[in-house]
């Protein structure tokens, strides 16, 4: 029976992983680049579990000993405690299947008052392509806005209207509005997530923490920000003069 339990746990794990990938729930845990490896792993686990299940059923009719001697004068009946404990291995997979995953968000972001983690983790070569000509807003990520505002010596953001999608998180930066437009960035998975923040200016009503927003605005240079070529570049929050704020739903890929 212990082999049967192991087979069931393996197949259930494969099913949970496959379901998570097909529903894009895995993007709350890892980068999208790991989608194919996760699917491959789920298929392999399913095949291994199915093989073990078949082998376990083939062995159900085999004769077993009623009692075994442990060498110390005690007799134990095999196959009793192992199945009971083994079934508990399935519980974590059932929890993962029944509880909707949520990405790292405003709670974590609120505990970081600067972009120092982003500045240390995210490299930049300082080369930024010019925006396409036109007067309409340019859709860029929060990370791209932070990079251009912090490191671009040619100031490509200056005077250009941009559109960003992020969530509101509490922020206690002196002189700020009390919140920041934020996106979490990851290198591999949610365990190494860190926030990239922008300081929104001119919003009359503070959004609820964790609410997702589409924000249009214009970069407002900060005279106190570190120079783009300095060691401290990127550690502060670039400022955005907000022109409009629209509530939106969480993107399919919450991390940048």
C-alpha positions as CSV (number, residue, x, y, z in Angstrom):
1,X,0.0,0.0,0.0
2,X,2.9,2.4,0.6
3,X,3.8,2.2,-3.0
4,X,0.2,2.9,-4.0
5,X,0.1,6.0,-1.8
6,X,3.4,7.3,-3.3
7,X,2.0,6.8,-6.8
8,X,-1.2,8.7,-5.9
9,X,0.7,11.5,-4.4
10,X,3.0,11.8,-7.4
11,X,0.1,11.9,-9.9
12,X,-1.8,14.3,-7.7
13,X,1.2,16.6,-7.6
14,X,1.5,16.4,-11.4
15,X,-2.2,17.2,-11.8
16,X,-1.9,20.3,-9.5
17,X,1.1,21.6,-11.4
18,X,-0.5,21.0,-14.8
19,X,-3.7,22.7,-13.7
20,X,-1.8,25.6,-12.3
21,X,0.1,26.1,-15.6
22,X,-3.0,25.8,-17.8
23,X,-4.8,28.4,-15.7
24,X,-1.8,30.7,-15.5
25,X,-1.9,30.4,-11.7
26,X,1.8,29.5,-11.7
27,X,2.6,33.1,-12.7
28,X,1.9,34.0,-9.1
29,X,5.0,32.0,-8.2
30,X,7.5,32.0,-11.1
31,X,8.5,33.9,-14.2
32,X,6.6,33.0,-17.5
33,X,9.9,31.6,-18.9
34,X,9.4,28.6,-16.6
35,X,6.0,27.6,-18.1
36,X,7.4,25.0,-20.5
37,X,9.7,23.4,-18.0
38,X,6.8,23.1,-15.5
39,X,4.6,21.4,-18.1
40,X,7.4,19.0,-19.0
41,X,7.9,18.2,-15.3
42,X,4.2,17.7,-14.8
43,X,4.0,15.2,-17.7
44,X,7.0,13.3,-16.4
45,X,5.6,13.1,-12.9
46,X,2.3,11.9,-14.3
47,X,4.1,9.1,-16.2
48,X,6.1,8.1,-13.2
49,X,3.1,8.1,-11.0
50,X,1.0,6.0,-13.5
51,X,3.8,3.5,-13.7
52,X,4.1,3.2,-10.0
53,X,0.3,2.9,-9.7
54,X,0.3,0.0,-12.2
55,X,3.1,-1.8,-10.4
56,X,1.4,-1.3,-7.0
57,X,-1.8,-2.9,-8.3
58,X,0.1,-5.8,-9.8
59,X,1.6,-6.5,-6.4
60,X,-1.7,-6.3,-4.4
61,X,-2.2,-10.1,-4.8
62,X,1.3,-11.0,-3.7
63,X,1.5,-12.9,-0.4
64,X,2.5,-10.8,2.6
65,X,3.7,-11.8,6.1
66,X,1.3,-11.3,8.9
67,X,4.0,-10.4,11.4
68,X,7.7,-9.7,11.3
69,X,10.3,-9.9,14.0
70,X,12.3,-6.8,14.6
71,X,15.2,-8.7,16.1
72,X,14.5,-7.6,19.7
73,X,11.8,-10.1,20.5
74,X,8.9,-7.8,19.3
75,X,6.5,-8.7,16.5
76,X,5.0,-6.0,14.3
77,X,2.4,-6.2,11.6
78,X,3.7,-4.6,8.5
79,X,1.7,-2.2,6.3
80,X,-0.3,-0.6,9.1
81,X,1.1,2.8,10.1
82,X,2.8,3.5,6.7
83,X,-0.4,3.9,4.7
84,X,-2.1,6.2,7.3
85,X,0.9,8.5,7.4
86,X,1.4,8.2,3.6
87,X,-2.0,9.6,2.9
88,X,-1.1,12.8,4.7
89,X,1.4,13.5,1.9
90,X,-1.6,14.3,-0.4
91,X,-2.9,17.1,1.9
92,X,-0.5,19.9,0.7
93,X,-1.4,19.2,-2.9
94,X,-5.1,19.4,-2.1
95,X,-4.5,22.7,-0.4
96,X,-2.7,24.0,-3.4
97,X,-5.5,22.9,-5.7
98,X,-8.2,24.5,-3.6
99,X,-6.7,27.8,-2.5
100,X,-6.3,30.4,-5.3
101,X,-2.7,31.7,-5.3
102,X,-2.0,35.4,-5.0
103,X,1.2,37.1,-6.1
104,X,3.5,39.0,-3.8
105,X,2.0,42.5,-3.6
106,X,1.4,45.6,-1.5
107,X,2.2,44.0,1.9
108,X,5.8,43.2,0.9
109,X,6.2,46.5,-1.1
110,X,5.1,48.6,1.8
111,X,8.1,47.4,3.8
112,X,10.6,48.9,1.3
113,X,10.8,52.7,1.2
114,X,13.3,52.9,-1.7
115,X,14.2,51.2,-4.9
116,X,17.6,50.1,-3.6
117,X,16.8,46.4,-4.1
118,X,15.8,47.0,-7.7
119,X,18.9,49.2,-8.2
120,X,21.2,46.4,-6.9
121,X,19.4,43.5,-8.7
122,X,18.5,45.0,-12.1
123,X,21.3,45.9,-14.4
124,X,21.1,48.4,-17.2
125,X,23.4,49.2,-20.1
126,X,22.2,52.8,-20.3
127,X,21.1,52.5,-23.9
128,X,17.4,53.4,-24.5
129,X,15.7,53.4,-27.9
130,X,13.7,56.6,-28.6
131,X,10.0,56.5,-28.4
132,X,7.9,56.5,-31.6
133,X,6.8,59.9,-32.8
134,X,3.3,61.0,-31.8
135,X,1.4,62.8,-29.1
136,X,-0.5,59.9,-27.6
137,X,0.6,58.1,-24.4
138,X,3.3,55.5,-24.7
139,X,2.6,52.2,-22.8
140,X,5.6,51.1,-20.8
141,X,6.2,49.1,-17.7
142,X,6.8,50.5,-14.3
143,X,10.3,49.0,-14.5
144,X,11.0,50.7,-17.9
145,X,9.8,54.0,-16.5
146,X,12.1,53.6,-13.4
147,X,15.1,52.7,-15.7
148,X,14.7,55.6,-18.1
149,X,14.0,58.1,-15.3
150,X,17.0,56.9,-13.2
151,X,19.7,56.0,-15.8
152,X,18.9,57.6,-19.1
153,X,21.4,60.4,-19.6
154,X,19.5,61.6,-22.8
155,X,16.3,62.1,-20.7
156,X,14.0,60.3,-23.2
157,X,11.0,60.6,-20.8
158,X,11.1,64.3,-20.7
159,X,7.8,65.8,-21.8
160,X,6.4,62.5,-23.0
161,X,3.1,61.2,-21.8
162,X,3.3,57.6,-20.6
163,X,0.8,54.9,-19.5
164,X,1.7,52.5,-16.7
165,X,-0.1,49.6,-15.0
166,X,0.7,48.9,-11.3
167,X,-0.8,48.5,-7.9
168,X,-1.0,51.0,-5.0
169,X,1.2,50.3,-2.0
170,X,1.6,52.3,1.2
171,X,4.8,54.4,1.2
172,X,6.2,56.7,3.9
173,X,8.7,58.6,1.8
174,X,9.1,62.2,3.1
175,X,7.3,64.6,0.8
176,X,5.4,61.9,-1.0
177,X,1.6,61.3,-1.2
178,X,1.7,58.4,1.2
179,X,1.5,55.7,-1.5
180,X,3.4,54.5,-4.5
181,X,2.6,53.0,-7.9
182,X,4.4,49.7,-7.7
183,X,5.2,46.5,-9.6
184,X,7.0,43.6,-8.1
185,X,10.0,42.3,-10.1
186,X,11.5,38.8,-9.8
187,X,14.7,37.2,-11.0
188,X,13.3,33.6,-10.8
189,X,10.4,33.1,-8.4
190,X,8.3,34.9,-5.9
191,X,10.8,34.1,-3.1
192,X,13.2,36.7,-4.5
193,X,10.5,39.4,-5.4
194,X,11.3,43.0,-4.8
195,X,9.4,46.2,-5.5
196,X,9.9,48.8,-8.2
197,X,8.2,52.0,-7.1
198,X,7.1,55.3,-8.7
199,X,6.0,58.4,-6.8
200,X,2.6,59.6,-8.2
201,X,1.9,63.3,-7.8
202,X,-1.4,65.1,-8.2
203,X,-3.8,62.3,-7.3
204,X,-6.6,63.8,-5.1
205,X,-7.7,60.5,-3.5
206,X,-5.4,57.8,-2.3
207,X,-6.2,54.4,-3.8
208,X,-6.8,51.4,-1.7
209,X,-3.6,49.3,-1.0
210,X,-3.3,46.5,-3.5
211,X,-5.7,48.0,-6.0
212,X,-4.5,47.8,-9.6
213,X,-4.5,51.0,-11.6
214,X,-3.8,52.2,-15.1
215,X,-2.1,55.6,-14.7
216,X,-1.2,58.2,-17.3
217,X,1.2,61.0,-16.6
218,X,4.4,62.8,-17.4
219,X,7.8,62.3,-15.8
220,X,8.6,65.1,-13.4
221,X,12.4,65.3,-12.9
222,X,13.6,65.3,-9.3
223,X,16.4,67.8,-8.7
224,X,17.5,65.8,-5.6
225,X,17.7,62.5,-7.5
226,X,21.2,60.9,-7.9
227,X,22.9,61.5,-11.3
228,X,22.2,58.8,-13.9
229,X,25.9,57.8,-13.9
230,X,26.4,57.8,-10.1
231,X,26.6,54.7,-7.8
232,X,23.3,55.7,-6.1
233,X,21.3,56.0,-9.4
234,X,18.0,54.1,-9.3
235,X,17.8,54.0,-5.5
236,X,15.1,56.7,-5.2
237,X,11.6,56.8,-6.6
238,X,11.2,58.7,-9.9
239,X,8.2,61.1,-9.9
240,X,5.2,61.0,-12.1
241,X,2.8,63.9,-12.6
242,X,-0.4,62.0,-12.9
243,X,-3.0,63.1,-15.5
244,X,-5.5,60.2,-15.1
245,X,-6.1,57.2,-12.9
246,X,-8.3,54.3,-14.0
247,X,-9.0,51.1,-11.9
248,X,-8.1,47.9,-13.7
249,X,-7.8,44.2,-13.1
250,X,-4.6,42.3,-12.1
251,X,-2.6,41.5,-15.3
252,X,-2.1,37.8,-16.2
253,X,1.6,38.3,-15.5
254,X,1.8,40.3,-12.2
255,X,5.6,40.5,-12.1
256,X,7.9,42.5,-14.3
